[in-house]
Amino acid sequence: MSERVVALWLPDWAVLTAAEDAEISLEAPVVLTARGEVFAANAAARALGVRRGLRIREAQERSAEAVFVPYREDVDHRRFEPLIRILEGIVPSIQQVRPGLCLVPGRGPARYYGSEAAAAQALTAALREAGVIPAGSAVRIGAADGVFAAQQAAYRAVPVPVPVPVPVPVPVPSPAPITDAILVIPPGQSARFLAPMPVTTLGEPELTRVLARLGVHRLGELAALPAASVRDRFGAAGEQAHRIAAGEDPRRVRPRIPPAELAVEREFDPPLERADQAAFGFRASADRFLAGLAEHALVVSAVRIEIVGDRGGRSARSWLHPRHLDAGDVVDRVRWQLQGSGAIEAALSEPVALIRVIPETLAAMSTQEPGLWGGGPDTRVHNGLTRLQGMVGHDGVLTARIGAGREPRERQSLVPWGERDPRTDPAGPWPGSLPGAPPQTVLAEPLPVRVIDAAGESVSITDRDVLSAPPHRLVIPPLPRIAPGGVDSTVLAWAGPWPVITGTTAERVDRFQLVDERGHGWLVRRDRSEWWAEARYD
């Protein structure tokens, strides 16, 4: 018999909290992006055809007016943490599936409050009173036998309008408010509830593809198959899917371990007026911060530093590290944030009254242990750059990153050692940018070249975007360190044209990729009259 489970779900949690943080209207279509794809979209964006998993460019084509916001997982978890803590104060054994969705064992709360529906109402009321639910969000709660059925019940709970008493003389009643939704599947009825759902609901793509080829399209059809046959054909994964479809979910709610309070802060009385004094005064707190992490076998690679001034001014910033921070790294970042672009001994705009450090990205210490023989050159490079950065400042040591942009040279950026390029996940479209892997060698400025056909004439582009003749030879003048003797070789293969509209004057250029007889790939473009080399694929 499956365990009774209550699932609490806040639809569009990530999008609503991101819009709230960015002060974006809830009526606007909002899209969260991650790794070049749509991570989540609100109802307004979904109405325009934007779906999770779409490439950003396709989503922009479907909804040009949508606001695109990069998804930050650490912020998402941090925003959901107060909600989890409120629920833990009411019922024990909360399991967080992801920000916006959590599970509660149903038996205990139902016994205490009288029923699962009453327990769900108590949980919802507590969250509403605490004000931790973002504006425009409705809480949906499902109760059923097993984890899977409870989640599906929460997804399918439909808010019901609550009748509002209206005086008789008023001919048109006022709009009824929409309440939070609760759907309780009675004990023993989960299999019947799940039966009409498609097998794709299981979230097992490989299994569901095979089931579809065998003619099994619904969970009820899967549950009707002999359990032994499913186990023999699909193994452990098939056996679990069969039990879930039959309403016999073997999984249990796994309570989370409440996180320890790992943040540290230091108050200064009297407030300190110099950056070096404040950084030195925080050293003991930094040691205590790292010692607290070590007690839990954790290391931190991203921290948030909050500085409060004596006159109420505030400064908050997240700092990253390519590996993990030690106490000296934390003190350095406090100092860099205090001094800004000034010198370390410079006076501050206002005295510092409090410094707080909050861990954002944690990892198990075992994942960061060096190998038996050390890290070799990587370790030496890391240590050397870190020491140099500590001496010359945060912006004194820069590393190359591939950022966002339309032109290859625009995508080159230098960022401080350990930081991410904020342009790596652009909010806006980049029509005409190169797909796939970028070229390895990018010229600082485009270089005029010649692309010649078999008759020795320069290749041109007709009004119908067709080449006058196939490229036969590529002639490039000498390039220091890239092609000292120049290039004059046969073109073995080519691809294009790809038109790009650039500039405020809507000037058009066409890009091509050429491969010469040495095996080098070249990115070239043709404007109205000339050919230009932009980059080389090594």
Order of alpha helices (4+ residues) and beta strands (2+ residues): beta-alpha-beta-beta-alpha-alpha-beta-alpha-beta-beta-alpha-alpha-beta-alpha-beta-alpha-alpha-alpha-alpha-beta-alpha-alpha-beta-beta-alpha-beta-alpha-beta-beta-beta-beta-beta-beta-beta-beta
